[in-house]
Amino acid sequence: MRSVIAGLPGSKIREVANAGLGRPDVLAFWFGESDEVTPEPVRAAAAASLAAGETFYAHNLGLPELREAIAAYTASLHPAVGAGRIAVTSSGVSALMLAMQALAGAGDEVVAVVPVWPNLTAQPEILGARVVRVPLVPRAGAWRLDLEALLAAVTDRTRVLLVNAPNNPTGWTLTRPEQQALLDHCRRTGTWIVADEVYERLYYVPGAACAPSFLDLATPEDRVVAVHSFSKSFLMTGWRLGWMVAPAPLVEALGKLIEFNTSCAPVFVQRAGLAALAGAAASVPALVHRLRACRDTLLPALAALPGVETAVPDGGMYAFFRVAGQGDSLAFAKRLVAEHGLGLAPGAAFGPEAEGWLRWCFASRDPQRLLAGVQRLAGALPL
């Protein structure tokens, strides 16, 4: 076995969850998914596909009708993108790995904005690339980008700049001027931007249909790959369906890589994706409305607790906070499960920059469940 594989750390989120799975008394907010099931029309489309016998291979890059639908959906939010720039993948995380396989190899430099979902930085390391971590800076519970530090880190030696915004776990979101500065800089250095924008629709700024995207600024020829997923905005975490928008020549190469990874996404899952997109105009804003209510229920309640430092995020589905005196987030998260029946993700799962913090997924059908969790957290704090 390669040493880099043997040395991959286990998921600290799973470590906490494994201590509480099967306990009906635990209020679980550790995983990054809503507790709402996938909408019925989406499930029905998949069932109809299976009933029709659509159990065979599909095109590597996805069903043509799904690629067209994704292109139309993208054009409803950003400048027009042709279907030839769309690659359908078996999950957003697969899309991210495919992007890394296409762009970074042994000895290459990848710059990543952190803290971040650990899969993103592990993928280039698995391929033998060297990851340079540029941390966000927390101020009064809110995380901000040190733009000058990031620009200084990206040089003509940097093969890929990896940015996740809205960010998991912090909720930080790039501003349009920051995106423009990064795009201009990467054009000069010849650096590819891999933008994980799976949370772009989970954005709570009034009047905005989505968070700022590199797709709003990039030309079709720019070295920009935008990665998306059906998981979050369409309540389809278990379906494993995603897509990426990339320059057309790269998409052709991605088709080859998909053949060597998964061959194609299952047809019945792609039919479910088509149904999700068909209902997106109504379903996604309704979901954002519910999540905003969850956010606005949880965050003030957390901020009112003694010793808790947090801020209201503009995007994502997480409250990220720390408690005074609790520097070991994994130990604290385990204690919360064992003694108080509260399941949260430890900040250490997202890198050393987030040690001492906790992530709380607020995507809940019942906002009162969030308040019940706050009461359990309060019981764990010193009087």
C-alpha positions, 0 to 999 in steps of 0.5 A: 500500500502507498504510504500516503494512503496508509497515512490518511486520517480517519474521519473525525466526524465519523468518529463522533457519530460512531459513538452515538449511532443507534442511540435514539436519545441523541439529537444528531447534527453532525453530518452535512445533510438535511433531515428532509427526504428527497422530494416525491417527484424526484423519487418517482422519476427514479422509480419510473426509470427503474420500472422502464428497465433503464439499468444500462450504461450511459454516456460517460459525460451524462445523458444529453438531456441532463447536460442540456437541463444543467446548462439551462439551469446554470444560465438561469443564474449565471451567463449562458453555458453550453452543454458541451461544457457540462460533465455529469458525475457520480457525486460532487466529491467525484467531480472534485477528484476528477478535477484533481486527477485532470489538473494536479499530479505528483510534485505539483503545488495546490493552494487551498483556502482552509479550514475546509471539508477534509476531502478537498485537501486529501484528494491532491495529497492522494495524487502526490501533490503538495498542498499549501494551506492558506487559512481564513481568519476568525474575527468575532466568530466570523471568518474572513479571507486574507486576500493579500496572503492568498495572492502571495501564496499563488505563484507561477508554481501553483498548479491549482487554487482550490476554493470552497465558497460558501464554505463548509464549515465556516459559512464564509463566502467570497465577495465579487471583488475577491473573486475578480482579484483571484481570477485576474491573478490566476490568469497571470500565473497560469493557475487553474481555479477549482471552485467548489460551489455546491452550496451556492444556492444556500445563500441568505443575502436578501435579493440574491438567488445564489452566492457569487460564482466564478462563472459570473466572471470567467470566460469559456476559455478561462482555467476555471472548473466549477463543481456542483452537486444535487446533494444540498440544494435538491435534498439528494445526498444519498443519490450521489449525483453532481456536475462540473462546468469546465472549458470544453477541451477539458470536458472531453478529457474528463469523459475519459477520466470518468470512464476509468473511475465510474464509467457513468452515473446511473441512468435512474439517478440522472432521471431523478436529477432531471426531475429535480431541475424541472422543479427547481424554480419552486423547490430550491427557494422554498428550501432556502426559506426553511433553512434561513428560518433554521439559521435564524432560530439557532444562531441567536440561541447559540450566541446567547450562551455564556462563552460561545463565540459565533457569527451568522453566516451568509451561506451554507447550512452550518453554524460554526462556533467555539466555546471558551475553555474547550480547546480539544474539539474532538474530546468535547464533541465526544463528551457532548454525545456521551453525556448530553445526547448532542451530536456535533462535528468537531472543528478538528475534522476540517483541519488544524485551523479549526481546532477548538471549534464545532460545526452544527448542521442546522438543516432541520425540518423542525426548528424546535429540534435545534432549540432542544439541542441548544438546551443540551449544549447549555447543560454542558457549559459551566455555570 
